[in-house]
Structures are given as C-alpha cells and as structure tokens.
Amino acid sequence: MLKTFGGGLVLGAAGTGLATAQPDELSHQLNAVRAATRNYRDIETAREEGYGAVSPYVPGMGFHFAEGSPFGTDREDPPVLVYFTNGDYNPDPGDAHDCDHDDDLVLGAVEYLVPSDQTDDPPDVFNDEDGPRDLHVTEAEGWHFEEEGFTGLHAWVHRGNPAGVFHHTNPTID
C-alpha cells in the first residue's frame, strides 16, 4: 500500500513487498519542521511557549501566532505558526482571534519572515531545488511581500496544500 503524507512523501507499507521510496532532502527538512512544531498542535502549549495572535483572520491562511519577534528563518524554530479553524469557529476576514475559541484552531503551517528590505534576495531556508517532485510553487516563488513591510514564506507542513507546500494561501481553508 502506498501512502502520501502532507509533505508529499510516498512510502511503501511494510510487509507489502513494495519498495520504500527514499525521501529527498526537502522531505527530510519538511518532516523535521513538522516534528519540531508538532507539540504546537495544542494551542495551549504554543501560548505557554510565548506564541500569541499577531494577525486578524486571513482567508486561505487563518490566524498567525508569533513568539517574540516575528522575523526569523531558523528552519526548525519558525517565528510564526498559522492556525485555521476547525469549522466550529467562523470568523469573518479581518476579525481578531477570540481566545475563547482556542480549542477550535488547528495548526496548518509555519511561516518565516524577513524585513521587506530583503525582498530582492530572500534567504534559502529549504533545499527544494533538486527534489524529484513537482512542488507547484518553489520556495523562491513562495516568498511573498506583505504591505506590513515584510516578506513571508509559508510551509504547509501540518495541512496538505494542493496549491503547493510553499504557496502562501491554502484553497482548502476558508
């Protein structure tokens, strides 16, 4: 049996006689980010670690939570966590997060941010250049300028994104 995981990694099931695909470097990196941020699926843990809401509700993304400075590109310690709603919580675009609905948030992505003066040459956080799969959006294409004066890169490591792991929005999220 073959399974496709959120990061796009295909593995053969043990005992089926199927060969296991060797993950590429990008898959290793995405899996490491997923593992490093797994405990933040519990929003209370994220809050205990200093993360707090820093954006209103953004369609196709959700709410952004940052710890301290929102700037950073440390792959396994992303400065921003992106939570979408589970359907029991329906904020309008631009609404501030209501803490009474923390239990209705699901971790979907992480985001790396750099000041807008680095827009022309954003950092290379992931090794996606030589990967064997079609990313739809490369890391270089995923860096997007925001009016607030920064450039951001989303990595959808906790929620699959049919538009691509590095696409700034996810069409499966309202």
PyMOL commands that set and color helices and strands:
alter all, ss='L'
color gray80, all
select helices_A, chain A and resi 25-41+43-48+99-104+116-118+139-142
alter helices_A, ss='H'
color red, helices_A
select strands_A, chain A and resi 2-4+10-12+51-53+63-67+80-85+105-115+144-146+150-155
alter strands_A, ss='S'
color yellow, strands_A
deselect
rebuild
show_as cartoon
